[in-house]
């Protein structure tokens, strides 16, 4: 069914699910490429966005989707997050496999957009935060080149100075930058970030 919709959520979802298997409790307090966010904060954000974008795909406006999301906090992680987050990611992917999810408009986080644009935002969130999680925990990250080409085009259309709450200011890359490095930099991240360089 994925070939009937513009973007396939399965690859970035599978990648995050794989990364979760490499997480230990010690990782939860580690820094991430997202300023001021720990790995635990990032996981809380992934839980929230999985639910919100699933609701958006189904055109639901339940309480919690009609306003901006709260600042994520590791303190909000449920005790069973290792089970719950993979389940929610799969539900997110399944929700956007339905062609109707990409039609009309939808609201997520208090923002109403064409559903196709919202779906692209969701895939970008999964891809960028998958990369964040991999970097923060010392794991490898790979993304589908076709998906990256789409994201590079999408991110190139965003303001160069960034958008508060969405993207940071673009980071310059060299001519030899890979598609993944280009996408990461366009989203406001340093492609060479490592935990030891988090203060830079």
DRENNUVO-991406 format. One record per residue (C-alpha): residue number from 1; x negated, y negated, z. Coordinates in steps of 0.001 Angstrom, whole numbers. Layout:
BEGIN
<node><nr>NUM</nr><xx>X</xx><yy>Y</yy><zz>Z</zz></node>
...
# end
This chain:
BEGIN
<node><nr>1</nr><xx>0</xx><yy>0</yy><zz>0</zz></node>
<node><nr>2</nr><xx>-2967</xx><yy>-2302</yy><zz>588</zz></node>
<node><nr>3</nr><xx>-3455</xx><yy>-2794</yy><zz>-3162</zz></node>
<node><nr>4</nr><xx>-45</xx><yy>-4491</yy><zz>-3317</zz></node>
<node><nr>5</nr><xx>-1061</xx><yy>-7348</yy><zz>-1039</zz></node>
<node><nr>6</nr><xx>-3741</xx><yy>-10039</yy><zz>-1504</zz></node>
<node><nr>7</nr><xx>-6119</xx><yy>-8873</yy><zz>1246</zz></node>
<node><nr>8</nr><xx>-6758</xx><yy>-5609</yy><zz>3050</zz></node>
<node><nr>9</nr><xx>-7078</xx><yy>-5905</yy><zz>6828</zz></node>
<node><nr>10</nr><xx>-8336</xx><yy>-2347</yy><zz>7258</zz></node>
<node><nr>11</nr><xx>-12094</xx><yy>-2927</yy><zz>6662</zz></node>
<node><nr>12</nr><xx>-12579</xx><yy>-5703</yy><zz>9276</zz></node>
<node><nr>13</nr><xx>-10306</xx><yy>-3880</yy><zz>11718</zz></node>
<node><nr>14</nr><xx>-12265</xx><yy>-640</yy><zz>11333</zz></node>
<node><nr>15</nr><xx>-15496</xx><yy>-2531</yy><zz>11869</zz></node>
<node><nr>16</nr><xx>-14324</xx><yy>-4136</yy><zz>15117</zz></node>
<node><nr>17</nr><xx>-12975</xx><yy>-808</yy><zz>16379</zz></node>
<node><nr>18</nr><xx>-16385</xx><yy>703</yy><zz>15711</zz></node>
<node><nr>19</nr><xx>-18152</xx><yy>-2123</yy><zz>17529</zz></node>
<node><nr>20</nr><xx>-15921</xx><yy>-1652</yy><zz>20568</zz></node>
<node><nr>21</nr><xx>-17311</xx><yy>1870</yy><zz>20967</zz></node>
<node><nr>22</nr><xx>-20761</xx><yy>360</yy><zz>21495</zz></node>
<node><nr>23</nr><xx>-19670</xx><yy>-1978</yy><zz>24300</zz></node>
<node><nr>24</nr><xx>-20546</xx><yy>-1434</yy><zz>27929</zz></node>
<node><nr>25</nr><xx>-19195</xx><yy>-3351</yy><zz>30911</zz></node>
<node><nr>26</nr><xx>-22578</xx><yy>-5094</yy><zz>31109</zz></node>
<node><nr>27</nr><xx>-21899</xx><yy>-6675</yy><zz>27710</zz></node>
<node><nr>28</nr><xx>-18815</xx><yy>-8530</yy><zz>28972</zz></node>
<node><nr>29</nr><xx>-20786</xx><yy>-11444</yy><zz>30438</zz></node>
<node><nr>30</nr><xx>-23207</xx><yy>-11751</yy><zz>27494</zz></node>
<node><nr>31</nr><xx>-23163</xx><yy>-14952</yy><zz>25399</zz></node>
<node><nr>32</nr><xx>-21713</xx><yy>-14996</yy><zz>21880</zz></node>
<node><nr>33</nr><xx>-22174</xx><yy>-17272</yy><zz>18842</zz></node>
<node><nr>34</nr><xx>-18935</xx><yy>-18985</yy><zz>19938</zz></node>
<node><nr>35</nr><xx>-20088</xx><yy>-21807</yy><zz>22231</zz></node>
<node><nr>36</nr><xx>-19200</xx><yy>-21233</yy><zz>25898</zz></node>
<node><nr>37</nr><xx>-17552</xx><yy>-17867</yy><zz>25160</zz></node>
<node><nr>38</nr><xx>-18782</xx><yy>-14638</yy><zz>26720</zz></node>
<node><nr>39</nr><xx>-18129</xx><yy>-11251</yy><zz>25126</zz></node>
<node><nr>40</nr><xx>-15259</xx><yy>-10837</yy><zz>27583</zz></node>
<node><nr>41</nr><xx>-13755</xx><yy>-14148</yy><zz>26484</zz></node>
<node><nr>42</nr><xx>-14097</xx><yy>-13076</yy><zz>22845</zz></node>
<node><nr>43</nr><xx>-12308</xx><yy>-9789</yy><zz>23529</zz></node>
<node><nr>44</nr><xx>-9485</xx><yy>-11680</yy><zz>25228</zz></node>
<node><nr>45</nr><xx>-9266</xx><yy>-13896</yy><zz>22131</zz></node>
<node><nr>46</nr><xx>-9118</xx><yy>-10844</yy><zz>19859</zz></node>
<node><nr>47</nr><xx>-6235</xx><yy>-9472</yy><zz>21901</zz></node>
<node><nr>48</nr><xx>-4367</xx><yy>-12754</yy><zz>21627</zz></node>
<node><nr>49</nr><xx>-4950</xx><yy>-13281</yy><zz>17929</zz></node>
<node><nr>50</nr><xx>-4041</xx><yy>-9674</yy><zz>17097</zz></node>
<node><nr>51</nr><xx>-661</xx><yy>-10131</yy><zz>18745</zz></node>
<node><nr>52</nr><xx>-49</xx><yy>-13636</yy><zz>17366</zz></node>
<node><nr>53</nr><xx>-918</xx><yy>-12813</yy><zz>13757</zz></node>
<node><nr>54</nr><xx>1104</xx><yy>-9574</yy><zz>13947</zz></node>
<node><nr>55</nr><xx>4084</xx><yy>-11671</yy><zz>14991</zz></node>
<node><nr>56</nr><xx>3331</xx><yy>-14089</yy><zz>12175</zz></node>
<node><nr>57</nr><xx>3317</xx><yy>-11307</yy><zz>9595</zz></node>
<node><nr>58</nr><xx>6738</xx><yy>-10246</yy><zz>10797</zz></node>
<node><nr>59</nr><xx>8023</xx><yy>-13842</yy><zz>10802</zz></node>
<node><nr>60</nr><xx>8774</xx><yy>-13701</yy><zz>14508</zz></node>
<node><nr>61</nr><xx>8666</xx><yy>-16811</yy><zz>16657</zz></node>
<node><nr>62</nr><xx>8649</xx><yy>-15262</yy><zz>20085</zz></node>
<node><nr>63</nr><xx>7476</xx><yy>-17393</yy><zz>23014</zz></node>
<node><nr>64</nr><xx>3724</xx><yy>-17674</yy><zz>22754</zz></node>
<node><nr>65</nr><xx>3589</xx><yy>-18141</yy><zz>18994</zz></node>
<node><nr>66</nr><xx>5163</xx><yy>-21590</yy><zz>18939</zz></node>
<node><nr>67</nr><xx>2266</xx><yy>-23430</yy><zz>20596</zz></node>
<node><nr>68</nr><xx>-1516</xx><yy>-23458</yy><zz>20574</zz></node>
<node><nr>69</nr><xx>-3111</xx><yy>-20421</yy><zz>22261</zz></node>
<node><nr>70</nr><xx>-4631</xx><yy>-20820</yy><zz>25728</zz></node>
<node><nr>71</nr><xx>-8387</xx><yy>-20890</yy><zz>26163</zz></node>
<node><nr>72</nr><xx>-9418</xx><yy>-17219</yy><zz>26209</zz></node>
<node><nr>73</nr><xx>-10869</xx><yy>-15859</yy><zz>29417</zz></node>
<node><nr>74</nr><xx>-12400</xx><yy>-12520</yy><zz>30316</zz></node>
<node><nr>75</nr><xx>-10363</xx><yy>-12774</yy><zz>33521</zz></node>
<node><nr>76</nr><xx>-7264</xx><yy>-12143</yy><zz>31405</zz></node>
<node><nr>77</nr><xx>-8521</xx><yy>-8851</yy><zz>29942</zz></node>
<node><nr>78</nr><xx>-6174</xx><yy>-6038</yy><zz>30965</zz></node>
<node><nr>79</nr><xx>-7770</xx><yy>-3086</yy><zz>32736</zz></node>
<node><nr>80</nr><xx>-6959</xx><yy>-861</yy><zz>29742</zz></node>
<node><nr>81</nr><xx>-8325</xx><yy>-3204</yy><zz>27062</zz></node>
<node><nr>82</nr><xx>-10503</xx><yy>-455</yy><zz>25573</zz></node>
<node><nr>83</nr><xx>-7308</xx><yy>1361</yy><zz>24571</zz></node>
<node><nr>84</nr><xx>-5034</xx><yy>-1621</yy><zz>24021</zz></node>
<node><nr>85</nr><xx>-7232</xx><yy>-3709</yy><zz>21716</zz></node>
<node><nr>86</nr><xx>-7835</xx><yy>-973</yy><zz>19105</zz></node>
<node><nr>87</nr><xx>-4090</xx><yy>-270</yy><zz>19067</zz></node>
<node><nr>88</nr><xx>-3249</xx><yy>-3934</yy><zz>18581</zz></node>
<node><nr>89</nr><xx>-5790</xx><yy>-4273</yy><zz>15773</zz></node>
<node><nr>90</nr><xx>-4211</xx><yy>-1357</yy><zz>13914</zz></node>
<node><nr>91</nr><xx>-772</xx><yy>-2888</yy><zz>14406</zz></node>
<node><nr>92</nr><xx>-2091</xx><yy>-6159</yy><zz>12999</zz></node>
<node><nr>93</nr><xx>-3441</xx><yy>-4419</yy><zz>9924</zz></node>
<node><nr>94</nr><xx>-204</xx><yy>-2514</yy><zz>9390</zz></node>
<node><nr>95</nr><xx>1884</xx><yy>-5669</yy><zz>9742</zz></node>
<node><nr>96</nr><xx>38</xx><yy>-7343</yy><zz>6862</zz></node>
<node><nr>97</nr><xx>303</xx><yy>-4293</yy><zz>4587</zz></node>
<node><nr>98</nr><xx>3948</xx><yy>-5169</yy><zz>4012</zz></node>
<node><nr>99</nr><xx>4241</xx><yy>-7397</yy><zz>912</zz></node>
<node><nr>100</nr><xx>6937</xx><yy>-9515</yy><zz>2578</zz></node>
<node><nr>101</nr><xx>4371</xx><yy>-10592</yy><zz>5179</zz></node>
<node><nr>102</nr><xx>2647</xx><yy>-12650</yy><zz>2477</zz></node>
<node><nr>103</nr><xx>5814</xx><yy>-14389</yy><zz>1281</zz></node>
<node><nr>104</nr><xx>7350</xx><yy>-17663</yy><zz>2420</zz></node>
<node><nr>105</nr><xx>5974</xx><yy>-19475</yy><zz>5455</zz></node>
<node><nr>106</nr><xx>5094</xx><yy>-18347</yy><zz>8946</zz></node>
<node><nr>107</nr><xx>4091</xx><yy>-19860</yy><zz>12271</zz></node>
<node><nr>108</nr><xx>1123</xx><yy>-18820</yy><zz>14420</zz></node>
<node><nr>109</nr><xx>-268</xx><yy>-20804</yy><zz>17321</zz></node>
<node><nr>110</nr><xx>2185</xx><yy>-23614</yy><zz>16716</zz></node>
<node><nr>111</nr><xx>959</xx><yy>-24063</yy><zz>13124</zz></node>
<node><nr>112</nr><xx>3243</xx><yy>-23372</yy><zz>10167</zz></node>
<node><nr>113</nr><xx>1596</xx><yy>-22477</yy><zz>6842</zz></node>
<node><nr>114</nr><xx>2339</xx><yy>-20547</yy><zz>3685</zz></node>
<node><nr>115</nr><xx>2167</xx><yy>-16908</yy><zz>4744</zz></node>
<node><nr>116</nr><xx>-580</xx><yy>-16162</yy><zz>2199</zz></node>
<node><nr>117</nr><xx>-2783</xx><yy>-18841</yy><zz>3761</zz></node>
<node><nr>118</nr><xx>-2036</xx><yy>-17529</yy><zz>7255</zz></node>
<node><nr>119</nr><xx>-3013</xx><yy>-14027</yy><zz>6192</zz></node>
<node><nr>120</nr><xx>-6322</xx><yy>-15348</yy><zz>4889</zz></node>
<node><nr>121</nr><xx>-6921</xx><yy>-17173</yy><zz>8172</zz></node>
<node><nr>122</nr><xx>-6274</xx><yy>-13911</yy><zz>10025</zz></node>
<node><nr>123</nr><xx>-8736</xx><yy>-11912</yy><zz>7906</zz></node>
<node><nr>124</nr><xx>-11313</xx><yy>-14652</yy><zz>8385</zz></node>
<node><nr>125</nr><xx>-10792</xx><yy>-14541</yy><zz>12156</zz></node>
<node><nr>126</nr><xx>-11342</xx><yy>-10785</yy><zz>12198</zz></node>
<node><nr>127</nr><xx>-14439</xx><yy>-11013</yy><zz>10026</zz></node>
<node><nr>128</nr><xx>-16079</xx><yy>-13879</yy><zz>11896</zz></node>
<node><nr>129</nr><xx>-15307</xx><yy>-12493</yy><zz>15337</zz></node>
<node><nr>130</nr><xx>-16472</xx><yy>-9057</yy><zz>14258</zz></node>
<node><nr>131</nr><xx>-19794</xx><yy>-10658</yy><zz>13349</zz></node>
<node><nr>132</nr><xx>-19785</xx><yy>-12569</yy><zz>16658</zz></node>
<node><nr>133</nr><xx>-19242</xx><yy>-9355</yy><zz>18578</zz></node>
<node><nr>134</nr><xx>-21956</xx><yy>-7491</yy><zz>16690</zz></node>
<node><nr>135</nr><xx>-24521</xx><yy>-10250</yy><zz>17232</zz></node>
<node><nr>136</nr><xx>-23659</xx><yy>-10638</yy><zz>20901</zz></node>
<node><nr>137</nr><xx>-24060</xx><yy>-6910</yy><zz>21570</zz></node>
<node><nr>138</nr><xx>-27033</xx><yy>-6139</yy><zz>19339</zz></node>
<node><nr>139</nr><xx>-25102</xx><yy>-4106</yy><zz>16773</zz></node>
<node><nr>140</nr><xx>-25183</xx><yy>-4153</yy><zz>12990</zz></node>
<node><nr>141</nr><xx>-22389</xx><yy>-5767</yy><zz>11002</zz></node>
<node><nr>142</nr><xx>-21366</xx><yy>-5241</yy><zz>7400</zz></node>
<node><nr>143</nr><xx>-18371</xx><yy>-6572</yy><zz>5495</zz></node>
<node><nr>144</nr><xx>-16736</xx><yy>-5697</yy><zz>2178</zz></node>
<node><nr>145</nr><xx>-18388</xx><yy>-7874</yy><zz>-537</zz></node>
<node><nr>146</nr><xx>-15047</xx><yy>-8450</yy><zz>-2269</zz></node>
<node><nr>147</nr><xx>-13565</xx><yy>-9717</yy><zz>972</zz></node>
<node><nr>148</nr><xx>-16597</xx><yy>-11924</yy><zz>1589</zz></node>
<node><nr>149</nr><xx>-16289</xx><yy>-13480</yy><zz>-1865</zz></node>
<node><nr>150</nr><xx>-12702</xx><yy>-14410</yy><zz>-1048</zz></node>
<node><nr>151</nr><xx>-13685</xx><yy>-15827</yy><zz>2340</zz></node>
<node><nr>152</nr><xx>-16590</xx><yy>-17851</yy><zz>933</zz></node>
<node><nr>153</nr><xx>-14177</xx><yy>-19462</yy><zz>-1533</zz></node>
<node><nr>154</nr><xx>-11612</xx><yy>-20051</yy><zz>1229</zz></node>
<node><nr>155</nr><xx>-14135</xx><yy>-21497</yy><zz>3675</zz></node>
<node><nr>156</nr><xx>-15691</xx><yy>-23705</yy><zz>999</zz></node>
<node><nr>157</nr><xx>-12346</xx><yy>-25512</yy><zz>778</zz></node>
<node><nr>158</nr><xx>-12355</xx><yy>-26389</yy><zz>4493</zz></node>
<node><nr>159</nr><xx>-13707</xx><yy>-29744</yy><zz>5778</zz></node>
<node><nr>160</nr><xx>-17504</xx><yy>-29833</yy><zz>5857</zz></node>
<node><nr>161</nr><xx>-17436</xx><yy>-31328</yy><zz>9353</zz></node>
<node><nr>162</nr><xx>-15291</xx><yy>-28445</yy><zz>10572</zz></node>
<node><nr>163</nr><xx>-11814</xx><yy>-28312</yy><zz>12082</zz></node>
<node><nr>164</nr><xx>-11438</xx><yy>-28390</yy><zz>15882</zz></node>
<node><nr>165</nr><xx>-10241</xx><yy>-25039</yy><zz>17140</zz></node>
<node><nr>166</nr><xx>-10788</xx><yy>-23362</yy><zz>13770</zz></node>
<node><nr>167</nr><xx>-14240</xx><yy>-23935</yy><zz>12321</zz></node>
<node><nr>168</nr><xx>-17410</xx><yy>-25627</yy><zz>13463</zz></node>
<node><nr>169</nr><xx>-19399</xx><yy>-27954</yy><zz>11195</zz></node>
<node><nr>170</nr><xx>-21024</xx><yy>-26104</yy><zz>8314</zz></node>
<node><nr>171</nr><xx>-24538</xx><yy>-24809</yy><zz>8820</zz></node>
<node><nr>172</nr><xx>-27030</xx><yy>-25157</yy><zz>5970</zz></node>
<node><nr>173</nr><xx>-28349</xx><yy>-21963</yy><zz>4378</zz></node>
<node><nr>174</nr><xx>-31076</xx><yy>-21239</yy><zz>1871</zz></node>
<node><nr>175</nr><xx>-30527</xx><yy>-20238</yy><zz>-1741</zz></node>
<node><nr>176</nr><xx>-31211</xx><yy>-16603</yy><zz>-854</zz></node>
<node><nr>177</nr><xx>-28438</xx><yy>-16367</yy><zz>1736</zz></node>
<node><nr>178</nr><xx>-26284</xx><yy>-13253</yy><zz>1496</zz></node>
<node><nr>179</nr><xx>-22522</xx><yy>-13464</yy><zz>1102</zz></node>
<node><nr>180</nr><xx>-22111</xx><yy>-12675</yy><zz>4789</zz></node>
<node><nr>181</nr><xx>-24608</xx><yy>-15375</yy><zz>5777</zz></node>
<node><nr>182</nr><xx>-22820</xx><yy>-17867</yy><zz>3503</zz></node>
<node><nr>183</nr><xx>-19434</xx><yy>-17083</yy><zz>5046</zz></node>
<node><nr>184</nr><xx>-20776</xx><yy>-17254</yy><zz>8593</zz></node>
<node><nr>185</nr><xx>-22494</xx><yy>-20588</yy><zz>7921</zz></node>
<node><nr>186</nr><xx>-19411</xx><yy>-22069</yy><zz>6237</zz></node>
<node><nr>187</nr><xx>-17426</xx><yy>-21123</yy><zz>9346</zz></node>
<node><nr>188</nr><xx>-19850</xx><yy>-23134</yy><zz>11495</zz></node>
<node><nr>189</nr><xx>-22148</xx><yy>-20414</yy><zz>12802</zz></node>
<node><nr>190</nr><xx>-25909</xx><yy>-20022</yy><zz>12619</zz></node>
<node><nr>191</nr><xx>-26463</xx><yy>-16843</yy><zz>10552</zz></node>
<node><nr>192</nr><xx>-29670</xx><yy>-16200</yy><zz>12492</zz></node>
<node><nr>193</nr><xx>-28092</xx><yy>-16486</yy><zz>15945</zz></node>
<node><nr>194</nr><xx>-29276</xx><yy>-14023</yy><zz>18562</zz></node>
<node><nr>195</nr><xx>-28464</xx><yy>-13936</yy><zz>22301</zz></node>
<node><nr>196</nr><xx>-31956</xx><yy>-15237</yy><zz>23066</zz></node>
<node><nr>197</nr><xx>-31293</xx><yy>-18304</yy><zz>20894</zz></node>
<node><nr>198</nr><xx>-27881</xx><yy>-19100</yy><zz>22376</zz></node>
<node><nr>199</nr><xx>-29136</xx><yy>-22388</yy><zz>23848</zz></node>
<node><nr>200</nr><xx>-30103</xx><yy>-23749</yy><zz>20429</zz></node>
# end
